[in-house]
Amino acid sequence: MNKLKGSLSGTAEAVLLMGPTGSGKTPLGLYLEQEGMAGRRCHHFDFGHELRQLASAEKPPEDFSQAEHQFIRDVLEKGLLLEDGHFSIAEKIIENFLDDRGYGRSDLLILNGLPRHIGQAGDMAKLVNIICLFVLECTAEDVCKRIDMNTGGDRTHRTDDAEAMIRNKLDIYNSRTALLIDYYLRQDALLLKMRVDPFSTAKTLYSRCVSFFSSAS
């Protein structure tokens, strides 16, 4: 039996990237999208990037109300999470992404930044089947070093990298997002943990991901 076939009820098969802000999720996600994995095309869904794109638009994009548009801006400015009652916003974003990308049944969705807490995980199960977690483990000190050095090359012009915002995001990750690891393990998702230091690169992490994923196929 293929160990990558879980019992979750979603439609798109997905790998969830986890780790504190600055740990390298976006560079790894982009590398996975560029190179693919185990012969499968990958689509990197960076929820933070999608939110920033929406927030920067002068007018609400199609399918989004003025109130939703303002709410997205407020979430980003305050470093908050979308709570359960606002999941409809996330749902529209991810469904538009899948449509735009022409997601195919043999493809893999690489989730980065969604779900971020257990409440969202229940709603996400209606949309995707998370079969594997890649967890980047990075200390707060090394997170700050990576952001200062822009190790992954993805922190240019980020307005949410002030020290207070970084600390807030780390607190949220440790208190809420990290709980998703046990949540998905209970649902038979596979888990790969990778230690990240200030100099860890997406290429090196990618090699470990491919080796782990291929061995589980």
MDTraj code that builds the backbone (N, CA, C; nanometers):
import mdtraj as md
import numpy as np

residues = "MET ASN LYS LEU LYS GLY SER LEU SER GLY THR ALA GLU ALA VAL LEU LEU MET GLY PRO THR GLY SER GLY LYS THR PRO LEU GLY LEU TYR LEU GLU GLN GLU GLY MET ALA GLY ARG ARG CYS HIS HIS PHE ASP PHE GLY HIS GLU LEU ARG GLN LEU ALA SER ALA GLU LYS PRO PRO GLU ASP PHE SER GLN ALA GLU HIS GLN PHE ILE ARG ASP VAL LEU GLU LYS GLY LEU LEU LEU GLU ASP GLY HIS PHE SER ILE ALA GLU LYS ILE ILE GLU ASN PHE LEU ASP ASP ARG GLY TYR GLY ARG SER ASP LEU LEU ILE LEU ASN GLY LEU PRO ARG HIS ILE GLY GLN ALA GLY ASP MET ALA LYS LEU VAL ASN ILE ILE CYS LEU PHE VAL LEU GLU CYS THR ALA GLU ASP VAL CYS LYS ARG ILE ASP MET ASN THR GLY GLY ASP ARG THR HIS ARG THR ASP ASP ALA GLU ALA MET ILE ARG ASN LYS LEU ASP ILE TYR ASN SER ARG THR ALA LEU LEU ILE ASP TYR TYR LEU ARG GLN ASP ALA LEU LEU LEU LYS MET ARG VAL ASP PRO PHE SER THR ALA LYS THR LEU TYR SER ARG CYS VAL SER PHE PHE SER SER ALA SER".split()
xyz = np.array([
    [0.0849, -0.1201, 0.0000],
    [0.0000, 0.0000, 0.0000],
    [0.0885, 0.1251, 0.0000],
    [0.0538, 0.2235, -0.0806],
    [0.1307, 0.3475, -0.0883],
    [0.1123, 0.4265, 0.0416],
    [0.2219, 0.4502, 0.1136],
    [0.2124, 0.5192, 0.2421],
    [0.1724, 0.6649, 0.2268],
    [0.1797, 0.7191, 0.1049],
    [0.1427, 0.8586, 0.0844],
    [-0.0065, 0.8758, 0.0623],
    [-0.0821, 0.7687, 0.0594],
    [-0.2263, 0.7792, 0.0420],
    [-0.2921, 0.7782, 0.1783],
    [-0.3244, 0.8962, 0.2293],
    [-0.3844, 0.9072, 0.3622],
    [-0.5353, 0.8960, 0.3559],
    [-0.5985, 0.9208, 0.4684],
    [-0.7435, 0.9078, 0.4770],
    [-0.8133, 1.0417, 0.4868],
    [-0.7385, 1.1544, 0.4706],
    [-0.8021, 1.2848, 0.4774],
    [-0.8926, 1.3028, 0.3574],
    [-0.9880, 1.3934, 0.3678],
    [-1.0976, 1.3973, 0.2720],
    [-1.0839, 1.5031, 0.1636],
    [-0.9707, 1.5678, 0.1474],
    [-0.9605, 1.6744, 0.0492],
    [-0.9524, 1.6252, -0.0934],
    [-0.9351, 1.7185, -0.1850],
    [-0.9259, 1.6847, -0.3263],
    [-0.7824, 1.6967, -0.3760],
    [-0.7207, 1.8123, -0.3593],
    [-0.5833, 1.8305, -0.4029],
    [-0.4884, 1.7680, -0.3012],
    [-0.3914, 1.6882, -0.3476],
    [-0.2918, 1.6331, -0.2565],
    [-0.1889, 1.7401, -0.2260],
    [-0.1522, 1.7513, -0.0989],
    [-0.0677, 1.8626, -0.0572],
    [0.0395, 1.8203, 0.0410],
    [0.1506, 1.8949, 0.0355],
    [0.2564, 1.8887, 0.1356],
    [0.2529, 2.0216, 0.2107],
    [0.2565, 2.0160, 0.3419],
    [0.2524, 2.1369, 0.4236],
    [0.3927, 2.1723, 0.4706],
    [0.4389, 2.2925, 0.4346],
    [0.5646, 2.3451, 0.4855],
    [0.5377, 2.4157, 0.6177],
    [0.6126, 2.3792, 0.7211],
    [0.5972, 2.4429, 0.8511],
    [0.7313, 2.4904, 0.9025],
    [0.7278, 2.5925, 0.9833],
    [0.8481, 2.6488, 1.0429],
    [0.8218, 2.7935, 1.0782],
    [0.8989, 2.8482, 1.1712],
    [0.8789, 2.9880, 1.2106],
    [0.9120, 3.0832, 1.0959],
    [0.8623, 3.2050, 1.1056],
    [0.8931, 3.3058, 1.0049],
    [1.0442, 3.3166, 0.9867],
    [1.0895, 3.3275, 0.8615],
    [1.2313, 3.3414, 0.8330],
    [1.3094, 3.2122, 0.8264],
    [1.2440, 3.0976, 0.8482],
    [1.3160, 2.9697, 0.8505],
    [1.3465, 2.9164, 0.7108],
    [1.2847, 2.9746, 0.6076],
    [1.3170, 2.9327, 0.4712],
    [1.2069, 2.8603, 0.3984],
    [1.0836, 2.8733, 0.4446],
    [0.9733, 2.8022, 0.3789],
    [0.9528, 2.8488, 0.2348],
    [0.9531, 2.9801, 0.2133],
    [0.9272, 3.0315, 0.0780],
    [1.0365, 2.9911, -0.0211],
    [1.1659, 3.0066, 0.0114],
    [1.2678, 2.9597, -0.0826],
    [1.2561, 2.8105, -0.1125],
    [1.2253, 2.7298, -0.0101],
    [1.2095, 2.5863, -0.0320],
    [1.0878, 2.5588, -0.1204],
    [0.9771, 2.6281, -0.0918],
    [0.8575, 2.6100, -0.1727],
    [0.8808, 2.6441, -0.3188],
    [0.9536, 2.7533, -0.3434],
    [0.9845, 2.7936, -0.4801],
    [1.0748, 2.6912, -0.5489],
    [1.1684, 2.6343, -0.4725],
    [1.2580, 2.5339, -0.5284],
    [1.1803, 2.4076, -0.5641],
    [1.0884, 2.3681, -0.4781],
    [1.0034, 2.2523, -0.5061],
    [0.9195, 2.2768, -0.6317],
    [0.8679, 2.3975, -0.6450],
    [0.7878, 2.4312, -0.7626],
    [0.8737, 2.4256, -0.8894],
    [0.9947, 2.4728, -0.8798],
    [1.0836, 2.4756, -0.9962],
    [1.1280, 2.3362, -1.0390],
    [1.1602, 2.2516, -0.9417],
    [1.2203, 2.1227, -0.9726],
    [1.1217, 2.0062, -0.9708],
    [1.0062, 2.0248, -0.9045],
    [0.9144, 1.9126, -0.8900],
    [0.9656, 1.8145, -0.7860],
    [0.8874, 1.7101, -0.7603],
    [0.9274, 1.6114, -0.6596],
    [0.8695, 1.4750, -0.6950],
    [0.9568, 1.3754, -0.6974],
    [0.9169, 1.2381, -0.7276],
    [0.8395, 1.2297, -0.8590],
    [0.8839, 1.3095, -0.9571],
    [0.8199, 1.3070, -1.0877],
    [0.6866, 1.3787, -1.0944],
    [0.6523, 1.4531, -0.9913],
    [0.5239, 1.5220, -0.9870],
    [0.5452, 1.6734, -0.9946],
    [0.4601, 1.7404, -1.0691],
    [0.4650, 1.8858, -1.0780],
    [0.4170, 1.9455, -0.9458],
    [0.4874, 2.0472, -0.8974],
    [0.4528, 2.1102, -0.7704],
    [0.4081, 2.2545, -0.7923],
    [0.3112, 2.2966, -0.7122],
    [0.2622, 2.4339, -0.7140],
    [0.2790, 2.4919, -0.5739],
    [0.3596, 2.5962, -0.5626],
    [0.3874, 2.6557, -0.4324],
    [0.2835, 2.7625, -0.4003],
    [0.2006, 2.7340, -0.3003],
    [0.0989, 2.8285, -0.2553],
    [0.1496, 2.8984, -0.1303],
    [0.1968, 3.0203, -0.1473],
    [0.2485, 3.1014, -0.0370],
    [0.1366, 3.1955, 0.0074],
    [0.0697, 3.1594, 0.1159],
    [-0.0480, 3.2342, 0.1590],
    [-0.0123, 3.3781, 0.1958],
    [0.1019, 3.3977, 0.2606],
    [0.1436, 3.5332, 0.2957],
    [0.1637, 3.6189, 0.1722],
    [0.2269, 3.5613, 0.0708],
    [0.2472, 3.6344, -0.0548],
    [0.1140, 3.6699, -0.1186],
    [0.0210, 3.5739, -0.1196],
    [-0.1105, 3.5994, -0.1789],
    [-0.1830, 3.7115, -0.1046],
    [-0.1725, 3.7108, 0.0277],
    [-0.2360, 3.8166, 0.1068],
    [-0.1726, 3.9526, 0.0778],
    [-0.0394, 3.9557, 0.0685],
    [0.0276, 4.0829, 0.0405],
    [-0.0091, 4.1373, -0.0976],
    [-0.0244, 4.0475, -0.1938],
    [-0.0647, 4.0892, -0.3272],
    [-0.2048, 4.1498, -0.3256],
    [-0.2937, 4.0854, -0.2527],
    [-0.4305, 4.1366, -0.2414],
    [-0.4319, 4.2712, -0.1692],
    [-0.3560, 4.2807, -0.0611],
    [-0.3560, 4.4036, 0.0185],
    [-0.2993, 4.5217, -0.0591],
    [-0.2071, 4.4958, -0.1499],
    [-0.1430, 4.6043, -0.2244],
    [-0.2283, 4.6574, -0.3392],
    [-0.3335, 4.5842, -0.3741],
    [-0.4214, 4.6295, -0.4820],
    [-0.4995, 4.7535, -0.4372],
    [-0.5139, 4.8498, -0.5266],
    [-0.5843, 4.9727, -0.4917],
    [-0.7324, 4.9477, -0.4661],
    [-0.7905, 4.8564, -0.5429],
    [-0.9322, 4.8231, -0.5269],
    [-0.9457, 4.6743, -0.4981],
    [-1.0535, 4.6327, -0.4328],
    [-1.0720, 4.4907, -0.4054],
    [-1.0742, 4.4104, -0.5350],
    [-0.9978, 4.3024, -0.5437],
    [-1.0021, 4.2178, -0.6619],
    [-1.1405, 4.1544, -0.6769],
    [-1.1645, 4.0991, -0.7937],
    [-1.2912, 4.0318, -0.8193],
    [-1.3136, 3.9234, -0.7132],
    [-1.4357, 3.9067, -0.6702],
    [-1.4778, 3.8084, -0.5695],
    [-1.4528, 3.8537, -0.4259],
    [-1.3890, 3.9710, -0.4062],
    [-1.3628, 4.0176, -0.2705],
    [-1.4343, 4.1501, -0.2460],
    [-1.5011, 4.1580, -0.1309],
    [-1.5715, 4.2808, -0.0959],
    [-1.4736, 4.3848, -0.0416],
    [-1.5212, 4.5084, -0.0312],
    [-1.4393, 4.6150, 0.0269],
    [-1.4021, 4.5809, 0.1712],
    [-1.4978, 4.5245, 0.2441],
    [-1.4724, 4.4895, 0.3842],
    [-1.3670, 4.3795, 0.3949],
    [-1.3736, 4.2809, 0.3068],
    [-1.2743, 4.1727, 0.3075],
    [-1.1363, 4.2267, 0.2717],
    [-1.1334, 4.3181, 0.1760],
    [-1.0070, 4.3774, 0.1336],
    [-0.9415, 4.4533, 0.2496],
    [-1.0200, 4.5307, 0.3211],
    [-0.9678, 4.6051, 0.4348],
    [-0.9256, 4.5109, 0.5472],
    [-1.0020, 4.4046, 0.5662],
    [-0.9700, 4.3079, 0.6707],
    [-0.8341, 4.2435, 0.6442],
    [-0.8069, 4.2085, 0.5184],
    [-0.6779, 4.1501, 0.4824],
    [-0.5644, 4.2472, 0.5151],
    [-0.5842, 4.3746, 0.4841],
    [-0.4828, 4.4751, 0.5163],
    [-0.4595, 4.4838, 0.6668],
    [-0.5682, 4.4797, 0.7435],
    [-0.5560, 4.4882, 0.8891],
    [-0.4812, 4.3673, 0.9451],
    [-0.5101, 4.2486, 0.8925],
    [-0.4432, 4.1260, 0.9373],
    [-0.2923, 4.1366, 0.9171],
    [-0.2517, 4.1852, 0.8012],
    [-0.1092, 4.1975, 0.7713],
    [-0.0414, 4.3034, 0.8575],
    [-0.1073, 4.4160, 0.8770],
    [-0.0486, 4.5241, 0.9545],
    [-0.0278, 4.4854, 1.1004],
    [-0.1159, 4.4001, 1.1528],
    [-0.1101, 4.3629, 1.2938],
    [-0.0441, 4.2274, 1.3180],
    [-0.0073, 4.1566, 1.2093],
    [0.0560, 4.0267, 1.2238],
    [-0.0352, 3.9222, 1.2842],
    [-0.1650, 3.9275, 1.2500],
    [-0.2642, 3.8368, 1.3065],
    [-0.2863, 3.7159, 1.2165],
    [-0.3655, 3.6211, 1.2657],
    [-0.4059, 3.5047, 1.1875],
    [-0.5503, 3.5208, 1.1427],
    [-0.5843, 3.4585, 1.0307],
    [-0.7252, 3.4481, 0.9939],
    [-0.7882, 3.3434, 1.0848],
    [-0.8908, 3.3813, 1.1569],
    [-0.9569, 3.2870, 1.2465],
    [-1.0647, 3.2101, 1.1709],
    [-1.1281, 3.1134, 1.2415],
    [-1.2218, 3.0223, 1.1760],
    [-1.3321, 3.0954, 1.1005],
    [-1.3837, 3.2028, 1.1592],
    [-1.4957, 3.2726, 1.0978],
    [-1.4619, 3.3433, 0.9689],
    [-1.3337, 3.3568, 0.9394],
    [-1.2908, 3.4256, 0.8183],
    [-1.2305, 3.3301, 0.7161],
    [-1.2528, 3.2006, 0.7349],
    [-1.1896, 3.1053, 0.6433],
    [-1.2413, 3.1189, 0.5009],
    [-1.3594, 3.1754, 0.4840],
    [-1.4127, 3.1929, 0.3484],
    [-1.3182, 3.2761, 0.2623],
    [-1.2451, 3.3687, 0.3258],
    [-1.1466, 3.4491, 0.2518],
    [-1.0335, 3.3600, 0.2020],
    [-0.9799, 3.2775, 0.2922],
    [-0.8726, 3.1859, 0.2539],
    [-0.9202, 3.0877, 0.1475],
    [-1.0432, 3.0419, 0.1604],
    [-1.0979, 2.9456, 0.0640],
    [-1.1014, 3.0050, -0.0766],
    [-1.1451, 3.1292, -0.0875],
    [-1.1485, 3.1935, -0.2189],
    [-1.0080, 3.2087, -0.2763],
    [-0.9137, 3.2430, -0.1910],
    [-0.7766, 3.2628, -0.2374],
    [-0.7170, 3.1325, -0.2906],
    [-0.7352, 3.0243, -0.2158],
    [-0.6743, 2.8983, -0.2578],
    [-0.7449, 2.8394, -0.3797],
    [-0.8758, 2.8545, -0.3890],
    [-0.9481, 2.8034, -0.5054],
    [-0.9100, 2.8812, -0.6314],
    [-0.8929, 3.0131, -0.6190],
    [-0.8478, 3.0930, -0.7332],
    [-0.7071, 3.0518, -0.7756],
    [-0.6227, 3.0238, -0.6776],
    [-0.4859, 2.9810, -0.7072],
    [-0.4855, 2.8505, -0.7855],
    [-0.5627, 2.7531, -0.7406],
    [-0.5679, 2.6231, -0.8078],
    [-0.6210, 2.6369, -0.9503],
    [-0.7222, 2.7210, -0.9674],
    [-0.7775, 2.7436, -1.1016],
    [-0.6744, 2.8091, -1.1924],
    [-0.6067, 2.9118, -1.1408],
    [-0.5085, 2.9837, -1.2217],
    [-0.3920, 2.8933, -1.2621],
    [-0.3536, 2.8025, -1.1742],
    [-0.2394, 2.7160, -1.2010],
    [-0.2747, 2.5955, -1.2879],
    [-0.4036, 2.5690, -1.3047],
    [-0.4421, 2.4494, -1.3793],
    [-0.3973, 2.3230, -1.3074],
    [-0.4228, 2.3183, -1.1774],
    [-0.3822, 2.2045, -1.0955],
    [-0.4373, 2.0747, -1.1532],
    [-0.3480, 1.9758, -1.1701],
    [-0.3870, 1.8450, -1.2214],
    [-0.3880, 1.7402, -1.1121],
    [-0.4564, 1.6318, -1.1350],
    [-0.4734, 1.5285, -1.0331],
    [-0.3417, 1.4650, -0.9909],
    [-0.2417, 1.4645, -1.0773],
    [-0.1128, 1.4049, -1.0421],
    [-0.0168, 1.5073, -0.9805],
    [-0.0602, 1.6329, -0.9691],
    [0.0255, 1.7391, -0.9161],
    [0.0257, 1.7381, -0.7628],
    [0.1208, 1.8109, -0.7069],
    [0.1287, 1.8301, -0.5623],
    [0.1164, 1.9785, -0.5305],
    [0.0348, 2.0099, -0.4327],
    [0.0226, 2.1461, -0.3833],
    [0.1163, 2.1620, -0.2640],
    [0.2045, 2.2611, -0.2698],
    [0.2964, 2.2884, -0.1597],
    [0.2396, 2.4047, -0.0799],
    [0.1856, 2.3759, 0.0371],
    [0.1196, 2.4770, 0.1203],
    [0.2200, 2.5456, 0.2121],
    [0.2177, 2.6769, 0.2107],
    [0.3087, 2.7581, 0.2918],
    [0.2261, 2.8688, 0.3570],
    [0.2009, 2.8552, 0.4876],
    [0.1271, 2.9584, 0.5600],
    [-0.0209, 2.9315, 0.5780],
    [-0.0675, 2.8189, 0.5315],
    [-0.2084, 2.7806, 0.5469],
    [-0.2180, 2.6295, 0.5382],
    [-0.2779, 2.5629, 0.6402],
    [-0.3357, 2.6179, 0.7627],
    [-0.2276, 2.6596, 0.8629],
    [-0.2667, 2.7504, 0.9524],
    [-0.1742, 2.7976, 1.0555],
    [-0.2233, 2.7688, 1.1972],
    [-0.3409, 2.7093, 1.2084],
    [-0.3866, 2.6630, 1.3391],
    [-0.4899, 2.5534, 1.3169],
    [-0.5253, 2.4822, 1.4240],
    [-0.6081, 2.3627, 1.4115],
    [-0.7470, 2.3948, 1.3589],
    [-0.8009, 2.5108, 1.3935],
    [-0.9317, 2.5479, 1.3399],
    [-0.9309, 2.5533, 1.1886],
    [-0.8257, 2.6095, 1.1309],
    [-0.8148, 2.6151, 0.9853],
    [-0.7946, 2.4765, 0.9256],
    [-0.7278, 2.3887, 0.9977],
    [-0.6998, 2.2553, 0.9447],
    [-0.8285, 2.1798, 0.9137],
    [-0.9288, 2.1937, 1.0005],
    [-1.0560, 2.1281, 0.9739],
    [-1.1215, 2.1788, 0.8480],
    [-1.1163, 2.3089, 0.8257],
    [-1.1736, 2.3666, 0.7046],
    [-1.0921, 2.3295, 0.5813],
    [-0.9601, 2.3229, 0.5948],
    [-0.8744, 2.2891, 0.4823],
    [-0.8978, 2.1481, 0.4322],
    [-0.9410, 2.0588, 0.5209],
    [-0.9636, 1.9195, 0.4816],
    [-1.0718, 1.9072, 0.3748],
    [-1.1571, 2.0093, 0.3621],
    [-1.2593, 2.0080, 0.2576],
    [-1.1990, 2.0375, 0.1201],
    [-1.0809, 2.0972, 0.1196],
    [-1.0185, 2.1415, -0.0048],
    [-0.8977, 2.0586, -0.0450],
    [-0.8194, 2.0174, 0.0531],
    [-0.6942, 1.9487, 0.0224],
    [-0.6737, 1.8285, 0.1142],
    [-0.5890, 1.7379, 0.0680],
    [-0.5510, 1.6202, 0.1443],
    [-0.4030, 1.6346, 0.1783],
    [-0.3727, 1.6763, 0.2994],
    [-0.2345, 1.6970, 0.3414],
    [-0.1739, 1.5616, 0.3788],
    [-0.0814, 1.5160, 0.2944],
    [-0.0252, 1.3819, 0.3096],
    [0.1127, 1.3818, 0.3747],
    [0.1756, 1.4981, 0.3834],
    [0.3130, 1.5026, 0.4333],
    [0.3436, 1.6413, 0.4894],
    [0.4260, 1.6453, 0.5948],
    [0.4711, 1.7718, 0.6529],
    [0.6223, 1.7809, 0.6433],
    [0.6718, 1.8925, 0.5925],
    [0.8133, 1.9257, 0.5978],
    [0.8268, 2.0378, 0.7004],
    [0.8904, 2.0085, 0.8134],
    [0.8987, 2.1038, 0.9236],
    [1.0417, 2.1559, 0.9365],
    [1.0567, 2.2873, 0.9213],
    [1.1870, 2.3521, 0.9357],
    [1.2015, 2.4003, 1.0796],
    [1.3000, 2.3468, 1.1502],
    [1.3220, 2.3820, 1.2899],
    [1.4352, 2.4837, 1.2995],
    [1.4044, 2.5996, 1.3578],
    [1.4997, 2.7099, 1.3607],
    [1.4796, 2.7891, 1.4896],
    [1.5871, 2.8164, 1.5610],
    [1.5766, 2.8931, 1.6848],
    [1.5431, 3.0389, 1.6553],
    [1.4930, 3.1095, 1.7562],
    [1.4598, 3.2512, 1.7392],
    [1.5839, 3.3309, 1.7017],
    [1.6977, 3.2969, 1.7625],
    [1.8228, 3.3670, 1.7312],
    [1.8608, 3.3479, 1.5849],
    [1.8508, 3.2237, 1.5376],
    [1.8872, 3.1961, 1.3987],
    [1.7859, 3.2551, 1.3007],
    [1.6583, 3.2615, 1.3411],
    [1.5575, 3.3287, 1.2579],
    [1.5984, 3.4734, 1.2348],
    [1.6359, 3.5426, 1.3413],
    [1.6750, 3.6836, 1.3280],
    [1.7987, 3.6992, 1.2405],
    [1.8944, 3.6066, 1.2542],
    [2.0141, 3.6112, 1.1709],
    [1.9795, 3.5893, 1.0243],
    [1.8920, 3.4922, 0.9977],
    [1.8542, 3.4624, 0.8596],
    [1.7831, 3.5818, 0.7962],
    [1.6976, 3.6475, 0.8728],
    [1.6257, 3.7633, 0.8201],
    [1.7210, 3.8798, 0.7971],
    [1.8118, 3.9031, 0.8917],
    [1.9099, 4.0112, 0.8756],
    [1.9979, 3.9881, 0.7532],
    [2.0362, 3.8624, 0.7307],
    [2.1238, 3.8278, 0.6191],
    [2.0466, 3.8081, 0.4886],
    [1.9122, 3.8001, 0.5010],
    [1.8276, 3.7654, 0.3862],
    [1.8801, 3.6377, 0.3209],
    [1.9006, 3.5358, 0.4042],
    [1.9602, 3.4103, 0.3587],
    [1.8854, 3.3490, 0.2412],
    [1.7536, 3.3492, 0.2496],
    [1.6753, 3.2872, 0.1433],
    [1.6478, 3.3778, 0.0248],
    [1.6859, 3.5061, 0.0376],
    [1.6647, 3.6003, -0.0714],
    [1.5205, 3.6420, -0.0906],
    [1.4368, 3.6199, 0.0118],
    [1.2934, 3.6482, -0.0031],
    [1.2439, 3.7548, 0.0941],
    [1.3340, 3.8281, 0.1601],
    [1.2900, 3.9241, 0.2615],
    [1.3024, 4.0683, 0.2161],
    [1.3288, 4.0922, 0.0892],
    [1.3428, 4.2284, 0.0395],
    [1.2097, 4.3018, 0.0434],
    [1.2125, 4.4249, 0.0933],
    [1.0940, 4.5119, 0.0961],
    [0.9783, 4.4507, 0.1750],
    [1.0079, 4.3686, 0.2741],
    [0.9029, 4.3148, 0.3595],
    [0.8727, 4.4158, 0.4694],
    [0.7468, 4.4558, 0.4797],
    [0.7082, 4.5539, 0.5812],
    [0.6768, 4.4882, 0.7154],
    [0.6798, 4.3543, 0.7187],
    [0.6436, 4.2836, 0.8420],
    [0.7657, 4.2205, 0.9089],
    [0.8850, 4.2767, 0.8839],
    [1.0055, 4.2208, 0.9419],
    [1.0642, 4.3058, 1.0545],
    [0.9863, 4.3972, 1.1077],
    [1.0300, 4.4707, 1.2273],
    [1.0430, 4.3710, 1.3424],
    [1.1343, 4.3990, 1.4354],
    [1.1624, 4.3028, 1.5422],
    [1.0378, 4.2654, 1.6217],
    [0.9538, 4.3627, 1.6528],
    [0.8327, 4.3330, 1.7302],
    [0.7401, 4.2395, 1.6544],
    [0.7287, 4.2591, 1.5226],
    [0.6448, 4.1723, 1.4406],
    [0.7026, 4.0313, 1.4343],
    [0.8329, 4.0211, 1.4221],
    [0.8972, 3.8899, 1.4174],
    [0.8716, 3.8142, 1.5473],
    [0.8905, 3.8819, 1.6603],
    [0.8673, 3.8177, 1.7903],
    [0.7219, 3.7735, 1.8049],
    [0.6296, 3.8561, 1.7588],
    [0.4885, 3.8209, 1.7657],
    [0.4593, 3.6964, 1.6830],
    [0.5175, 3.6908, 1.5631],
    [0.4961, 3.5746, 1.4762],
    [0.5554, 3.4476, 1.5371],
    [0.6710, 3.4604, 1.6006],
    [0.7313, 3.3438, 1.6653],
    [0.6440, 3.2933, 1.7795],
    [0.5867, 3.3853, 1.8562],
    [0.4970, 3.3459, 1.9657],
    [0.3749, 3.2724, 1.9118],
    [0.3173, 3.3244, 1.8038],
    [0.1999, 3.2610, 1.7441],
    [0.2353, 3.1227, 1.6901],
    [0.3508, 3.1126, 1.6260],
    [0.3917, 2.9829, 1.5712],
    [0.4049, 2.8798, 1.6829],
    [0.4740, 2.9158, 1.7901],
    [0.4986, 2.8210, 1.8983],
    [0.3717, 2.7833, 1.9736],
    [0.2802, 2.8786, 1.9879],
    [0.1608, 2.8529, 2.0690],
    [0.0456, 2.7926, 1.9894],
    [0.0429, 2.8136, 1.8570],
    [-0.0728, 2.7687, 1.7795],
    [-0.0352, 2.6836, 1.6579],
    [0.0568, 2.7328, 1.5760],
    [0.0853, 2.6618, 1.4515],
    [0.1559, 2.5290, 1.4761],
    [0.2500, 2.5248, 1.5688],
    [0.3258, 2.4019, 1.5941],
    [0.2355, 2.2863, 1.6375],
    [0.1176, 2.3165, 1.6902],
    [0.0236, 2.2119, 1.7318],
    [-0.0257, 2.1295, 1.6128],
    [-0.0110, 2.1828, 1.4930],
    [-0.0548, 2.1098, 1.3739],
    [0.0272, 1.9831, 1.3500],
    [0.1484, 1.9786, 1.4015],
    [0.2315, 1.8601, 1.3795],
    [0.1639, 1.7364, 1.4375],
    [0.1283, 1.7414, 1.5638],
    [0.0591, 1.6271, 1.6265],
    [-0.0769, 1.6037, 1.5622],
    [-0.1454, 1.7108, 1.5248],
    [-0.2769, 1.6983, 1.4614],
    [-0.2682, 1.6123, 1.3356],
    [-0.1726, 1.6409, 1.2494],
    [-0.1621, 1.5664, 1.1239],
    [-0.0973, 1.4294, 1.1423],
    [-0.0116, 1.4148, 1.2408],
    [0.0427, 1.2825, 1.2691],
    [-0.0680, 1.1862, 1.3103],
    [-0.1653, 1.2355, 1.3839],
    [-0.2789, 1.1512, 1.4244],
    [-0.3630, 1.1092, 1.3039],
    [-0.3475, 1.1802, 1.1928],
    [-0.4216, 1.1457, 1.0721],
    [-0.3307, 1.0779, 0.9688],
    [-0.2203, 1.0234, 1.0187],
    [-0.1289, 0.9408, 0.9387],
    [-0.0517, 1.0161, 0.8318],
    [-0.0385, 1.1464, 0.8459],
    [0.0476, 1.2202, 0.7541],
    [0.1933, 1.1873, 0.7870],
    [0.2791, 1.1898, 0.6853],
    [0.4213, 1.1674, 0.7049],
    [0.4879, 1.2951, 0.7555],
    [0.6008, 1.2807, 0.8228],
    [0.6673, 1.3957, 0.8843],
    [0.8171, 1.3903, 0.8599],
    [0.8727, 1.4995, 0.8086],
    [1.0165, 1.5167, 0.7963],
    [1.0542, 1.6463, 0.8672],
    [1.1375, 1.6356, 0.9720],
    [1.1876, 1.7529, 1.0423],
    [1.3296, 1.7811, 0.9962],
    [1.3594, 1.9091, 0.9710],
    [1.4917, 1.9481, 0.9232],
    [1.5433, 2.0665, 1.0041],
    [1.6624, 2.0517, 1.0599],
    [1.7241, 2.1610, 1.1356],
    [1.7774, 2.2659, 1.0383],
    [1.7434, 2.3921, 1.0647],
    [1.7836, 2.5032, 0.9789],
    [1.8716, 2.5988, 1.0592],
    [1.9861, 2.6367, 1.0020],
    [2.0723, 2.7355, 1.0658],
    [2.0779, 2.8593, 0.9762],
    [2.1539, 2.9627, 1.0133],
    [2.1540, 3.0851, 0.9331],
    [2.2018, 3.0671, 0.7888],
    [2.2705, 2.9557, 0.7612],
    [2.3280, 2.9374, 0.6284],
    [2.2613, 2.8256, 0.5479],
    [2.1583, 2.7642, 0.6022],
    [2.0895, 2.6564, 0.5308],
    [2.0260, 2.7095, 0.4033],
    [2.0421, 2.6353, 0.2943],
    [1.9899, 2.6789, 0.1653],
    [1.8720, 2.5930, 0.1215],
    [1.7917, 2.6488, 0.0336],
    [1.6773, 2.5759, -0.0197],
    [1.7226, 2.4514, -0.0959],
    [1.8341, 2.4616, -0.1664],
    [1.8836, 2.3483, -0.2453],
    [1.9152, 2.2282, -0.1567],
    [1.9822, 2.2543, -0.0434],
    [2.0157, 2.1457, 0.0484],
    [1.8909, 2.0843, 0.1095],
    [1.7991, 2.1684, 0.1524],
    [1.6745, 2.1190, 0.2111],
    [1.5934, 2.0417, 0.1082],
    [1.5931, 2.0897, -0.0141],
    [1.5194, 2.0226, -0.1218],
    [1.5678, 1.8794, -0.1408],
    [1.6982, 1.8591, -0.1372],
    [1.7534, 1.7249, -0.1558],
    [1.7021, 1.6292, -0.0488],
    [1.6944, 1.6766, 0.0736],
    [1.6429, 1.5929, 0.1819],
    [1.4949, 1.5625, 0.1627],
    [1.4198, 1.6627, 0.1172],
    [1.2760, 1.6437, 0.0940],
    [1.2508, 1.5380, -0.0125],
    [1.3234, 1.5476, -0.1228],
    [1.3051, 1.4549, -0.2342],
    [1.3397, 1.3121, -0.1920],
    [1.4507, 1.2982, -0.1200],
    [1.4916, 1.1655, -0.0748],
    [1.3865, 1.1044, 0.0170],
    [1.3370, 1.1846, 0.1106],
    [1.2362, 1.1359, 0.2048],
    [1.1057, 1.1014, 0.1323],
    [1.0590, 1.1897, 0.0464],
    [0.9318, 1.1698, -0.0217],
    [0.9378, 1.0485, -0.1145],
    [1.0484, 1.0357, -0.1863],
    [1.0614, 0.9239, -0.2801],
    [1.0636, 0.7905, -0.2067],
    [1.1288, 0.7857, -0.0923],
    [1.1372, 0.6606, -0.0167],
    [1.0025, 0.6193, 0.0394],
    [0.9110, 0.7167, 0.0561],
    [0.7783, 0.6874, 0.1111],
    [0.6777, 0.6525, 0.0026],
    [0.7148, 0.6716, -0.1221],
    [0.6212, 0.6467, -0.2330],
    [0.6025, 0.4964, -0.2577],
])
top = md.Topology()
chain = top.add_chain()
for i, resn in enumerate(residues, 1):
    res = top.add_residue(resn, chain, resSeq=i)
    for name in ("N", "CA", "C"):
        top.add_atom(name, md.element.get_by_symbol(name[0]), res)
traj = md.Trajectory(xyz[None], top)
